Amino acid sequence: MVLPNGTRNFTIEVKYYLSCYRAWEDADRAIQTLRGQKISYTDWRVQWAGICAIMKSSVHVMLVDAKRCFSTELRDSLKARFRLLGEHKSSYPIFWQFIDRERHNILKEYQFSAYAEAIADPDNDGKDLPTLFSSMMAERELRLKGGLYDGRLALDVADEASQWLKDYLEETVRLGGFMPDERIQSDGFLWHRVPKADLAATAPWWAAPDDALGDAGPETHEHPVKPPQPE
């Protein structure tokens, strides 16, 4: 989260400063909305695509968050934990064999691993599939096909992936020197955007280097709130 210049100071839990955590929470909420709902297969596909895409995005946004926080330790933790997923793929099957795989299949090929059990039920041979799909229960009838999680209920695997992602992000925060539920004021924790001209002449000692923050765009530069001075 990067705040516009002049934003009022506020206090929230550390985890909610991170866009990657807020993205995870949106995906988790979407998973729960499918529980117990009778929806058409078309409606289910739309929600499922969003869930898988947002969970994958949550991981990528760790690098975006690494450019926005005042704490060097937290920035380093976000970058290191992102790299860890790629360097030790076998240790994170839920990410690579479900989150990454399902998102790739949907967004790159528009193929869905989850299917309705009604398709394979011999009692439904010759029946109208749209009619069957219109009354299905996503929680009970949609199972994954192929891969490590073949045959498992799609929403059960999504729940498992969501819990893993939550734990991974919260551990990243702890390794960065904070408790996820710790409440901290935005002043001194987040970067603020101010016009580049304000920094061109005399950047103070506490201004962030460009290579730490990345380019904020042609009109703005990311600039931290001055950290509190010792009394």
Legacy VTK file of the C-alpha trace (Angstrom):
# vtk DataFile Version 3.0
C-alpha trace
ASCII
DATASET POLYDATA
POINTS 231 float
0.000 0.000 0.000
1.396 3.413 -1.005
-0.422 6.436 0.377
-1.038 9.721 -1.457
0.729 12.695 0.094
-1.397 14.282 2.799
-3.207 11.080 3.784
-4.272 11.113 7.423
-2.360 8.891 9.809
-4.208 5.712 10.782
-3.600 2.491 12.689
-4.322 -1.035 11.437
-2.881 -4.518 11.775
0.417 -4.968 9.941
-0.931 -7.717 7.682
-3.511 -5.355 6.190
-0.818 -2.968 4.987
0.213 -5.731 2.575
-1.691 -5.998 -0.698
-0.702 -9.663 -0.954
-2.572 -10.402 2.279
-5.647 -8.446 1.239
-5.668 -10.326 -2.080
-5.529 -13.640 -0.217
-8.455 -12.561 1.956
-10.549 -11.756 -1.124
-9.826 -15.193 -2.588
-10.682 -16.892 0.689
-13.964 -15.001 0.929
-14.838 -16.090 -2.614
-14.174 -19.731 -1.721
-16.549 -19.535 1.221
-19.324 -17.999 -0.899
-19.371 -21.169 -3.010
-19.984 -23.373 0.019
-23.506 -24.723 -0.058
-24.617 -22.662 -3.054
-26.649 -24.109 -5.880
-25.263 -22.373 -8.931
-24.944 -23.128 -12.614
-21.724 -24.571 -13.947
-21.165 -21.346 -15.907
-21.473 -19.197 -12.785
-19.199 -21.571 -10.910
-16.496 -21.343 -13.605
-16.440 -17.557 -13.383
-15.993 -17.599 -9.605
-13.455 -20.430 -9.741
-11.345 -18.589 -12.322
-11.311 -15.523 -10.086
-10.322 -17.531 -7.015
-7.393 -19.232 -8.745
-6.186 -16.027 -10.395
-6.300 -13.992 -7.177
-4.486 -16.642 -5.146
-1.672 -16.709 -7.709
-1.643 -12.901 -7.858
-1.326 -12.749 -4.083
2.079 -14.415 -4.324
3.304 -12.113 -7.104
2.152 -9.056 -5.170
4.688 -9.946 -2.468
7.288 -8.296 -4.718
5.091 -5.232 -5.130
4.707 -4.957 -1.361
8.484 -5.274 -1.007
8.785 -1.845 -2.660
6.294 -0.136 -0.385
7.125 -0.832 3.245
9.436 1.295 5.369
11.045 -1.640 7.176
14.111 -3.043 5.406
13.648 -6.346 7.244
10.086 -6.779 5.996
11.040 -5.845 2.435
13.851 -8.400 2.522
11.550 -11.056 3.969
8.958 -10.543 1.227
11.570 -10.863 -1.520
13.305 -13.845 0.072
10.092 -15.768 0.654
8.977 -15.130 -2.918
12.280 -16.532 -4.216
11.993 -19.508 -1.886
8.905 -20.767 -3.694
10.795 -20.953 -6.973
13.991 -22.378 -5.535
12.297 -25.216 -3.613
9.296 -26.182 -5.718
9.059 -29.711 -4.341
8.478 -28.299 -0.852
5.352 -26.407 -1.919
3.124 -28.808 -3.893
-0.082 -26.985 -2.998
1.251 -23.872 -4.710
2.813 -25.434 -7.799
0.460 -28.373 -8.339
-2.771 -26.529 -7.581
-2.593 -22.718 -7.404
-0.077 -22.251 -10.209
-1.318 -25.174 -12.315
-5.003 -24.305 -12.101
-4.436 -20.629 -12.770
-2.260 -21.454 -15.798
-4.780 -23.917 -17.209
-7.622 -21.417 -16.903
-5.947 -18.192 -18.009
-3.655 -19.639 -20.665
-5.800 -22.450 -22.088
-9.247 -21.911 -20.517
-9.217 -25.482 -19.261
-10.795 -26.297 -15.896
-9.459 -29.216 -13.866
-12.640 -29.418 -11.804
-15.542 -31.324 -13.278
-18.997 -32.328 -12.139
-19.431 -35.885 -10.893
-22.712 -35.897 -12.786
-20.733 -36.224 -16.020
-19.223 -39.549 -14.942
-22.383 -40.964 -13.351
-23.694 -43.756 -15.658
-27.236 -43.067 -14.434
-27.057 -39.703 -16.190
-26.087 -41.150 -19.567
-28.038 -39.379 -22.295
-29.437 -36.699 -19.979
-29.268 -32.996 -20.747
-26.022 -31.700 -19.228
-27.130 -28.039 -18.898
-30.072 -29.220 -16.792
-27.784 -31.311 -14.583
-25.305 -28.469 -14.168
-28.007 -25.946 -13.287
-28.828 -27.755 -10.040
-25.414 -28.984 -8.957
-23.797 -28.193 -5.608
-20.234 -26.984 -6.098
-19.155 -28.089 -2.627
-20.316 -31.678 -3.099
-20.012 -32.465 -6.802
-17.004 -30.693 -8.295
-13.787 -32.705 -8.184
-10.350 -32.077 -9.622
-9.234 -34.127 -12.574
-5.573 -34.947 -13.185
-2.467 -33.933 -11.299
-1.546 -34.436 -7.669
-5.053 -33.709 -6.363
-6.965 -35.887 -8.822
-10.393 -36.921 -7.535
-10.483 -34.567 -4.562
-13.314 -32.100 -4.057
-12.304 -28.840 -5.694
-13.390 -26.605 -2.824
-11.606 -28.783 -0.265
-8.336 -28.328 -2.144
-9.030 -24.612 -2.539
-9.569 -24.357 1.230
-6.283 -26.171 1.830
-4.494 -23.840 -0.581
-6.039 -20.783 1.043
-4.956 -21.875 4.524
-1.434 -22.580 3.276
-1.242 -19.156 1.612
-2.476 -17.375 4.734
0.102 -19.173 6.882
2.884 -18.480 4.379
2.147 -14.756 4.242
1.818 -14.414 8.007
5.117 -16.246 8.528
6.688 -13.846 6.036
5.519 -10.941 8.190
6.963 -12.557 11.321
10.305 -13.152 9.620
10.236 -9.459 8.705
10.171 -8.485 12.364
6.451 -7.933 12.960
3.493 -9.885 14.279
0.710 -10.121 11.675
-1.934 -8.861 14.131
0.292 -6.114 15.529
-1.356 -2.700 15.144
0.954 0.005 13.786
0.454 3.617 12.701
0.821 4.320 9.004
3.241 7.188 9.635
6.712 5.729 9.718
5.589 2.430 8.174
4.472 3.259 4.624
5.901 5.300 1.786
4.056 8.412 0.681
3.894 9.785 -2.856
5.055 13.375 -3.338
5.932 15.275 -6.537
9.418 14.463 -7.828
10.284 18.141 -7.864
10.049 18.184 -4.076
12.915 15.704 -3.899
15.113 16.893 -6.732
16.998 19.597 -4.854
17.698 18.339 -1.355
16.705 14.768 -0.617
17.022 14.194 3.150
19.084 11.362 4.611
15.970 9.283 5.233
14.758 9.306 1.608
14.594 5.872 0.031
17.004 4.981 -2.795
15.502 4.431 -6.235
16.747 0.852 -6.452
14.889 -0.033 -3.256
11.530 1.292 -4.378
11.449 1.103 -8.151
10.033 3.789 -10.407
6.823 5.288 -9.085
5.898 6.737 -12.467
6.701 9.875 -14.456
4.957 12.304 -12.102
5.629 10.916 -8.644
8.359 9.463 -6.514
7.858 7.229 -3.499
9.056 8.992 -0.394
8.931 7.803 3.216
7.517 9.475 6.235
10.436 10.640 8.345
11.127 7.976 10.982
10.743 8.999 14.623
13.892 10.395 16.210
15.246 9.092 19.540
14.394 11.277 22.494
LINES 1 232
231 0 1 2 3 4 5 6 7 8 9 10 11 12 13 14 15 16 17 18 19 20 21 22 23 24 25 26 27 28 29 30 31 32 33 34 35 36 37 38 39 40 41 42 43 44 45 46 47 48 49 50 51 52 53 54 55 56 57 58 59 60 61 62 63 64 65 66 67 68 69 70 71 72 73 74 75 76 77 78 79 80 81 82 83 84 85 86 87 88 89 90 91 92 93 94 95 96 97 98 99 100 101 102 103 104 105 106 107 108 109 110 111 112 113 114 115 116 117 118 119 120 121 122 123 124 125 126 127 128 129 130 131 132 133 134 135 136 137 138 139 140 141 142 143 144 145 146 147 148 149 150 151 152 153 154 155 156 157 158 159 160 161 162 163 164 165 166 167 168 169 170 171 172 173 174 175 176 177 178 179 180 181 182 183 184 185 186 187 188 189 190 191 192 193 194 195 196 197 198 199 200 201 202 203 204 205 206 207 208 209 210 211 212 213 214 215 216 217 218 219 220 221 222 223 224 225 226 227 228 229 230
